Amino acid sequence: GVEQEMRSTLHVISKEGTFYYAKKARRQWILENLGMTALVGSQIWWTWEVEDVFRRVRDGNKLAMKEFSRKLNRQLLELIDMVRSDLGNLDRKKVNALIIVDVHGRDIIDTFVRDSVLDAREFAWESQLRFLWENNVDDIVISQCTGSFRYGYEYMGLNGRLVITGLTDRCYMTLTTALTYRLGGAPAGPAGTGKTETT
């Protein structure tokens, strides 16, 4: 009923938003889309761009990863300019969440540059949470290590976003691996440390 309609509507909105990412200025695209569409669309395109960088490296451009790192820094500075400008409350929350996700993406690429990760088959890349739009299933597929999951399209609103740390990444990896083997997981720890948000 209502839940299925929510999922199908958000599927259409996310598909359209992801499609238009490459056709508009990023600033305009962010302001025109829902917060969750902006977040998932950015992550889909970030994943695609990283895989494209690996392809360009394979084709002989050894500086492609450094060039991409500079592009991510420019995008981050643009978001910082946006958050300092006159934005409405919801747009400000959306841009704040994007800054957190973009900082994490930039840090991953900086690590790849530092450690000379230049192949998509390396564990450093395989272990990242990768968002892809799979045309054969017409859906968003989230992959990490050997696990792949379809995006849930559950409307959450703009509740803010926790900073993504190495521990958060390890929690994601542990939970996605457990789910791949049809197991579960139960994060444990002190109150207020981000267990619910991470899950």
N, C-alpha and C positions, 0 to 999 in steps of 0.2 A: 503494500500500500504506500503509505507516506514515505517510509524509509527507502523503498525501491525507487520511488520518484526522485528523492533527494540524490541518490547515487547516480541515476541516469542523467539528471539535470547537471550535476557537477562533472560528470564524464564529458558531456557535450561542451560545457563551459571551459573545462581544462584542455580539451582537444583544440578548441578554437584559440584559446589564449596561447597555448604552446606553439601553434602554427604561426601566429602573428608576431611572435618574439623576434624572428629574424627579419621581419618586414617593417619594423618601426624603430624609432630611437628608443633605447632602453628606458629612459626616464619617462617618456610618454606611455610606453607599454605598461610600466609598473603602476602608474596612476590610473590607467584604464581598466585594470584587472582586479578581481577579488584577491585578497591577501593569500589564500591558499593556492590560487592559480598562479600568482606571481612567484610564490615559493617553489612549487613543484615545477613550474615552467623553467625557472632559472636553474634548478637542479638538473632537469632534463638536458637543457642546452649546455650547461657546464660539463656534464658527462660526455655529450657529443663532441664538444670542443676538445676535451682532453684526449678522447680517442682519435680525433682528427690530428692532434699534435703528434701522437704516437705514429700515425700514418705518415705525416710529413717527415718525422725523424727517420723512419724506415726508408723513405724516398730520398734521403740525403741531407735534409736541412737539420743539422745538429743543434742549431740555435733556436729551434721552434719552441722548446719548453721555456726558455728564458723570455722569448717574445710574448708567449702566452702569460707568463708571470707579470710582465709589464702591463699587459692589457687588463688583467684582473686588478692590479693596483689602480689603474685609471678608473675602472668601474667602481671600485671601492671609494675613491675620492669623489666620484659623481654622487654616490649615495650619501656620503658625508655632507656634500653641498646641499643635497635635497633635504636632509633631516634638519639642517640649519635654516632652511627657507621657511616661508609661511605655508605650512601644511595643516590640513585638518587633522583631527585626533586619530581617525582610522588610518589615513595615509601615513601619518607619523609612526604608528604602531607597525604598519606593513613594512615601511622602510627600515625601522629598527630591526625587525626580524630578518630582513634581507641582508642587513649589514652583518649580523651574526653568522648567517649561512655563508655569505661571501668571504668573510674573514677566514672561516674554516677552509673553504675551497682554495683561497689564496695560500694559506699555510701548507696545505697538502702539496700544492704545486711547488712552493718554495722548497719543501722537503725533497721533492722529486729532482729539482735542480741541484740541490746540495748533494744528494746521494746518487746522482746520475741515473735515475730511473727513466729509461727511454724505451721500454717495451710494455705493451698492454698485458703481456702474459706474466709480468712480475707480480709477486705477492703483494707488494706495496700498493699496486693498483687494484688487484683482485679483492683485497681486503677492505676496500672503500665501499661505502653505500653508493651504488650507482643507479640513477633513475634513467630509464629509457622509454621512449614511445615505440612499442613494437607494433609495426603495421600488420603483421600476420594475425595478431589477436585484437588489433585496434584498441589497445589499452596501454596504460603505464605499467611497466614491470620494474620492480626494484630488485637489484641483484647485489649480493655480497658473498664472496667466496663461492661456494657451490650452490648456494640457495637463491631462489628467485621467487618473488611474490608479486601478486597484482596489487596495485594501489587500491585503497579501500573507499575513497571518495566520501569520507565521513566529514560533514561540515563541523568545524571546530571553532570558527570565528577567529578573531585576532587576540589570542590570549597571551601574547608575548612568547619569547623563545629563550630557552636556556643557552648559555655559552656552551659550545661543543668542545670538549676536552679529549685527551687521550683515553681517559677512563670511560667517557661516554661512548667513544668509538669501540672500545673493548666490550662494553655492555651490548651495543648493537650487534657486534660480531658473535658474541656468545648466544644472544637470543635468536638471531637469524639462523645460526648453525643448529641450535636446538630445534627450531621450528622446521628446518629442512628434514630432520630425522623424525618428525612427528612427535617431538617432545615439547616440554614447556620450560618456563623459567620464572623465577621469583626473585627479583632484585631485593636485597636486604640491606639495611643500614639506618643511620639516624634520620630523624624527621627533618624535612626541609632540604634534603640533599639532591632532589630531582629524580627520584625513582619513578614516580608516576609519569612525569613529563617525558622521561627517556623511553619508557615503555610505550 
